[in-house]
Amino acid sequence: MEAWLRDEKTVKDDLCLIKQMLFRVLKPCTSDREIRNALPECLVVLVPGMGNEPRADNAGYTLRGDLRAMRQFSKLVPKMEIYSVGRLLY
């Protein structure tokens, strides 16, 4: 039971970090095209109609100039990928 509770806490913590990062990434976006360019590919496919446009910039481009935020974003992208794929499996 303890292992399950630890796993549950880890998932909740990851979810919180991902939500915070997505807020930072998407806050400066003013159009669908900017949102599409700011999101990583694993999340773009989850938004209907977003995947049709070609990418014009790197994922997380809205964080440029903030090296710490860019490092955090690059560390969270693999977790976003795992959870987005996990959604497809269940």
ChimeraX commands (.cxc) that place a marker at each C-alpha (Angstrom):
marker #1 position 0.00,0.00,0.00 radius 0.5
marker #1 position 2.87,2.38,0.78 radius 0.5
marker #1 position 4.32,1.92,-2.70 radius 0.5
marker #1 position 0.96,2.74,-4.27 radius 0.5
marker #1 position 0.62,5.89,-2.13 radius 0.5
marker #1 position 4.16,6.98,-3.12 radius 0.5
marker #1 position 3.32,6.47,-6.78 radius 0.5
marker #1 position 0.09,8.42,-6.38 radius 0.5
marker #1 position 1.96,11.30,-4.75 radius 0.5
marker #1 position 4.55,11.27,-7.53 radius 0.5
marker #1 position 1.86,11.46,-10.20 radius 0.5
marker #1 position 0.11,14.32,-8.38 radius 0.5
marker #1 position 3.40,16.21,-7.99 radius 0.5
marker #1 position 4.22,15.69,-11.67 radius 0.5
marker #1 position 0.77,16.91,-12.66 radius 0.5
marker #1 position 1.20,20.04,-10.56 radius 0.5
marker #1 position 4.61,20.80,-12.12 radius 0.5
marker #1 position 3.27,20.21,-15.64 radius 0.5
marker #1 position 0.29,22.51,-15.04 radius 0.5
marker #1 position 2.56,25.26,-13.71 radius 0.5
marker #1 position 4.93,24.95,-16.66 radius 0.5
marker #1 position 2.11,24.93,-19.22 radius 0.5
marker #1 position 0.72,28.09,-17.63 radius 0.5
marker #1 position 4.11,29.79,-18.01 radius 0.5
marker #1 position 4.52,28.56,-21.58 radius 0.5
marker #1 position 1.01,29.49,-22.75 radius 0.5
marker #1 position 0.47,32.76,-20.87 radius 0.5
marker #1 position 2.11,35.01,-23.52 radius 0.5
marker #1 position 0.33,33.27,-26.43 radius 0.5
marker #1 position -2.35,35.30,-28.19 radius 0.5
marker #1 position -3.29,33.05,-31.12 radius 0.5
marker #1 position -3.81,29.39,-31.95 radius 0.5
marker #1 position -0.61,29.40,-34.01 radius 0.5
marker #1 position 1.42,30.64,-31.04 radius 0.5
marker #1 position -0.15,28.00,-28.79 radius 0.5
marker #1 position 0.65,25.29,-31.34 radius 0.5
marker #1 position 4.28,26.42,-31.51 radius 0.5
marker #1 position 4.64,26.69,-27.72 radius 0.5
marker #1 position 3.32,23.20,-26.93 radius 0.5
marker #1 position 5.44,20.07,-27.33 radius 0.5
marker #1 position 4.28,17.64,-30.03 radius 0.5
marker #1 position 2.96,15.13,-27.50 radius 0.5
marker #1 position 0.37,17.69,-26.34 radius 0.5
marker #1 position -0.41,19.24,-29.73 radius 0.5
marker #1 position -2.00,15.99,-30.89 radius 0.5
marker #1 position -4.37,16.09,-27.91 radius 0.5
marker #1 position -5.90,19.42,-28.99 radius 0.5
marker #1 position -8.38,19.01,-31.86 radius 0.5
marker #1 position -7.30,20.86,-35.00 radius 0.5
marker #1 position -3.93,21.97,-33.61 radius 0.5
marker #1 position -1.80,19.36,-35.35 radius 0.5
marker #1 position -2.78,20.50,-38.84 radius 0.5
marker #1 position -0.48,23.54,-38.88 radius 0.5
marker #1 position 3.26,23.11,-39.34 radius 0.5
marker #1 position 5.52,24.08,-36.47 radius 0.5
marker #1 position 7.13,27.50,-36.99 radius 0.5
marker #1 position 9.19,27.63,-33.78 radius 0.5
marker #1 position 10.63,25.37,-31.09 radius 0.5
marker #1 position 8.39,24.05,-28.34 radius 0.5
marker #1 position 8.59,26.32,-25.30 radius 0.5
marker #1 position 9.81,29.27,-27.36 radius 0.5
marker #1 position 7.92,31.65,-25.05 radius 0.5
marker #1 position 10.45,30.89,-22.30 radius 0.5
marker #1 position 13.43,32.25,-24.24 radius 0.5
marker #1 position 15.63,34.41,-22.10 radius 0.5
marker #1 position 14.78,32.50,-18.93 radius 0.5
marker #1 position 17.41,29.76,-18.82 radius 0.5
marker #1 position 16.08,28.23,-15.61 radius 0.5
marker #1 position 12.57,27.92,-17.04 radius 0.5
marker #1 position 13.96,26.45,-20.27 radius 0.5
marker #1 position 15.86,23.80,-18.29 radius 0.5
marker #1 position 12.75,22.96,-16.29 radius 0.5
marker #1 position 10.69,22.75,-19.47 radius 0.5
marker #1 position 13.18,20.41,-21.14 radius 0.5
marker #1 position 13.14,18.16,-18.04 radius 0.5
marker #1 position 9.32,18.09,-17.99 radius 0.5
marker #1 position 8.82,17.29,-21.69 radius 0.5
marker #1 position 9.66,13.58,-21.22 radius 0.5
marker #1 position 7.14,13.41,-18.35 radius 0.5
marker #1 position 4.53,15.11,-20.54 radius 0.5
marker #1 position 5.24,12.51,-23.21 radius 0.5
marker #1 position 4.87,9.63,-20.76 radius 0.5
marker #1 position 1.59,10.89,-19.35 radius 0.5
marker #1 position 0.17,11.73,-22.78 radius 0.5
marker #1 position 1.00,8.22,-24.04 radius 0.5
marker #1 position -0.37,6.72,-20.83 radius 0.5
marker #1 position -3.66,8.42,-21.60 radius 0.5
marker #1 position -3.81,6.51,-24.86 radius 0.5
marker #1 position -3.20,3.17,-23.17 radius 0.5
marker #1 position -6.07,3.42,-20.68 radius 0.5
marker link #1:1,2 radius 0.2
marker link #1:2,3 radius 0.2
marker link #1:3,4 radius 0.2
marker link #1:4,5 radius 0.2
marker link #1:5,6 radius 0.2
marker link #1:6,7 radius 0.2
marker link #1:7,8 radius 0.2
marker link #1:8,9 radius 0.2
marker link #1:9,10 radius 0.2
marker link #1:10,11 radius 0.2
marker link #1:11,12 radius 0.2
marker link #1:12,13 radius 0.2
marker link #1:13,14 radius 0.2
marker link #1:14,15 radius 0.2
marker link #1:15,16 radius 0.2
marker link #1:16,17 radius 0.2
marker link #1:17,18 radius 0.2
marker link #1:18,19 radius 0.2
marker link #1:19,20 radius 0.2
marker link #1:20,21 radius 0.2
marker link #1:21,22 radius 0.2
marker link #1:22,23 radius 0.2
marker link #1:23,24 radius 0.2
marker link #1:24,25 radius 0.2
marker link #1:25,26 radius 0.2
marker link #1:26,27 radius 0.2
marker link #1:27,28 radius 0.2
marker link #1:28,29 radius 0.2
marker link #1:29,30 radius 0.2
marker link #1:30,31 radius 0.2
marker link #1:31,32 radius 0.2
marker link #1:32,33 radius 0.2
marker link #1:33,34 radius 0.2
marker link #1:34,35 radius 0.2
marker link #1:35,36 radius 0.2
marker link #1:36,37 radius 0.2
marker link #1:37,38 radius 0.2
marker link #1:38,39 radius 0.2
marker link #1:39,40 radius 0.2
marker link #1:40,41 radius 0.2
marker link #1:41,42 radius 0.2
marker link #1:42,43 radius 0.2
marker link #1:43,44 radius 0.2
marker link #1:44,45 radius 0.2
marker link #1:45,46 radius 0.2
marker link #1:46,47 radius 0.2
marker link #1:47,48 radius 0.2
marker link #1:48,49 radius 0.2
marker link #1:49,50 radius 0.2
marker link #1:50,51 radius 0.2
marker link #1:51,52 radius 0.2
marker link #1:52,53 radius 0.2
marker link #1:53,54 radius 0.2
marker link #1:54,55 radius 0.2
marker link #1:55,56 radius 0.2
marker link #1:56,57 radius 0.2
marker link #1:57,58 radius 0.2
marker link #1:58,59 radius 0.2
marker link #1:59,60 radius 0.2
marker link #1:60,61 radius 0.2
marker link #1:61,62 radius 0.2
marker link #1:62,63 radius 0.2
marker link #1:63,64 radius 0.2
marker link #1:64,65 radius 0.2
marker link #1:65,66 radius 0.2
marker link #1:66,67 radius 0.2
marker link #1:67,68 radius 0.2
marker link #1:68,69 radius 0.2
marker link #1:69,70 radius 0.2
marker link #1:70,71 radius 0.2
marker link #1:71,72 radius 0.2
marker link #1:72,73 radius 0.2
marker link #1:73,74 radius 0.2
marker link #1:74,75 radius 0.2
marker link #1:75,76 radius 0.2
marker link #1:76,77 radius 0.2
marker link #1:77,78 radius 0.2
marker link #1:78,79 radius 0.2
marker link #1:79,80 radius 0.2
marker link #1:80,81 radius 0.2
marker link #1:81,82 radius 0.2
marker link #1:82,83 radius 0.2
marker link #1:83,84 radius 0.2
marker link #1:84,85 radius 0.2
marker link #1:85,86 radius 0.2
marker link #1:86,87 radius 0.2
marker link #1:87,88 radius 0.2
marker link #1:88,89 radius 0.2
marker link #1:89,90 radius 0.2
view
